[in-house]
């Protein structure tokens, strides 16, 4: 599974939180990590800008996103499904 001459990058799952921009959606991805000192599991979240040609996504929808070449200054992911 390659794209051009490179390989496929990271694949993440998240929830669409914003679709106000043209051909772009904001996806929030949550991780479940253990605190290094206190050993308690905590949730960490990060928002990614995702290329969505045709504005097909809706807020609240679960999506899989994958890493790709830079599309703009902050967009480095596309919708995988």
CORFEN-V342403 format. One record per residue. RES is the residue in one letter. OMEGA is omega as a letter, one per 30 degrees, with the letter a starting at -180 (* if undefined). NEAR is the number of other C-alpha atoms within 8 Angstrom. D_FIRST is the distance of its C-alpha to the first C-alpha in Angstrom with 2 decimals. Layout:
# CORFEN-V342403
RES:OMEGA:NEAR:D_FIRST ; RES:OMEGA:NEAR:D_FIRST
This chain:
# CORFEN-V342403
X:l:4:0.00 ; X:l:7:3.76 ; X:a:7:6.96 ; X:l:5:9.66 ; X:a:5:10.29 ; X:l:6:9.42 ; X:l:8:7.02 ; X:a:10:6.89 ; X:a:7:10.51 ; X:l:6:12.85 ; X:a:9:12.94 ; X:l:8:16.66 ; X:a:9:18.98 ; X:a:12:22.27 ; X:l:12:25.07 ; X:a:16:25.89 ; X:a:10:29.22 ; X:l:8:29.92 ; X:a:13:29.16 ; X:a:6:32.04 ; X:l:6:30.19 ; X:l:6:28.93 ; X:a:9:25.15 ; X:l:13:24.84 ; X:l:16:25.04 ; X:a:12:25.88 ; X:l:13:24.07 ; X:a:12:25.75 ; X:l:12:23.71 ; X:l:9:25.87 ; X:l:7:25.57 ; X:a:8:27.98 ; X:l:8:29.20 ; X:l:8:32.21 ; X:a:9:34.90 ; X:a:5:35.45 ; X:a:4:39.26 ; X:l:5:40.14 ; X:l:7:37.36 ; X:l:6:37.17 ; X:l:8:33.91 ; X:l:8:33.51 ; X:l:8:31.19 ; X:l:8:29.71 ; X:l:8:28.25 ; X:l:7:26.70 ; X:l:8:26.20 ; X:l:10:23.30 ; X:a:12:23.47 ; X:l:14:20.65 ; X:a:13:20.14 ; X:a:12:21.23 ; X:l:7:21.93 ; X:l:5:24.87 ; X:a:10:25.91 ; X:a:6:24.63 ; X:l:9:24.78 ; X:l:7:28.03 ; X:l:9:29.61 ; X:a:7:29.21 ; X:l:8:25.98 ; X:a:8:23.34 ; X:l:11:19.88 ; X:l:11:16.49 ; X:l:14:15.51 ; X:a:13:12.69 ; X:l:11:13.42 ; X:l:9:13.18 ; X:l:6:15.55 ; X:l:9:19.21 ; X:l:8:20.48 ; X:a:6:24.03 ; X:a:5:26.08 ; X:a:7:24.90 ; X:l:11:21.84 ; X:a:13:18.53 ; X:l:14:16.76 ; X:l:11:15.76 ; X:a:11:16.09 ; X:a:8:12.99 ; X:*:5:14.94
